[in-house]
Amino acid sequence: MIPEKRIIRRIQSGGCAIHCQDCSISQLCIPFTLNEHELDQLDNIIERKKPIQKGQTLFKAGDELKSLYAIRSGTIKSYTITEQGDEQITGFHLAGDLVGFDAIAGLQHPSFAQALETSMVCEIPFETVDDLSGKMPKLRQQMMRLMSGEIKGDQDMILLLSKKNAEERLSAFIYNLARRFSQRGFSQREFRLTMTRGDIGNYLGLTVETISRLLGRFQKSGMLSVKGKYITIEDYSALSVLAGHPLPVAS
C-alpha cells in the first residue's frame, strides 16, 4: 500500500512525479544503496523540474551554488569561457549523472551547464543534502563515490589530451560513450550523438574537420557505420584496442 503522504506528493507534482525508488537510473545516482526510509527523506527534498529545452541553462558561471542537479533524461554539456571569450567544453552529462560538484569548493559555479536536447532533471538543494549526509552514512558514502568518479574522469581526460593522438582520442570518446549508454540500459553498439561534431572536437582538442575525417576513416575501415548523428559500432574489439581498452582474451 502506498503511504498517503506519497500519494499526495504524486498528485501535487503532476506529470513530473517520478520518485527515487521508481527511477530507472537510480543505481547510477544518489539513491543507490539507500533503504526505503532514507529514500523517503531524500525524496522529500528533491524538486522535479519541468523539461529543460535544448539551449537552456541550468546555471551559469558565477552563480551561487544552491543546488546539485541529477539528470533523469537527456544530455547536459558543461563548459567554461576562456579569457579570449571562447567556449571550452569540459564534459557531457547523461541520465544518472550529477551536475554541479565543481561548485562545492567555492560555493559558486565555475562553469555553465546547458541542455543539448530536451532534458529532465531533479534539483537537489545543496545545504539540505549536505545536512542529510551528516545523518545518513550511506548517503555520505554515495556522494563521495560520485565525486570520486568525477575526479577519476577528469584525470582520464587529462591523460587523453596529453598522451593520445587524434585517432585514439576520438575512439576513446566513442568507446566511453558506448559504455555509458550500456550502463543506462541502452545499446552500446547503436546510438545517436546528441552533441555536434564541433562540440566533440572542442572537447577533445580537435578541429571539426579532423573529427569528420576520422569518422570517415573509421567507417572505411569497417569499425563504425556513421549516418548523420547515428553511430553503429561494427567492430567493438577494434574500437576497444584503439581506445586503449582491449577486450580480455577468452581462455
Secondary structure by P-SEA (a helix, b strand, c coil): cccaaaaaaaaaaccccccccccccccccccccccaaaaaaaaaacccccccccccccccccccccbbbbbcbbbbbbbbbcccbbbbbcccccccccccccccccccccbbbbbcccbbbbbbcaaaaaaaaaacaaaaaaaaaaaaaaaaaaaaaaaaaccccaaaaaaaaaaaaaaaaaaaccccccccccccaaaaaaaacccaaaaaaaaaaaaaaccccccccbbbbccaaaaaaaacccccccc
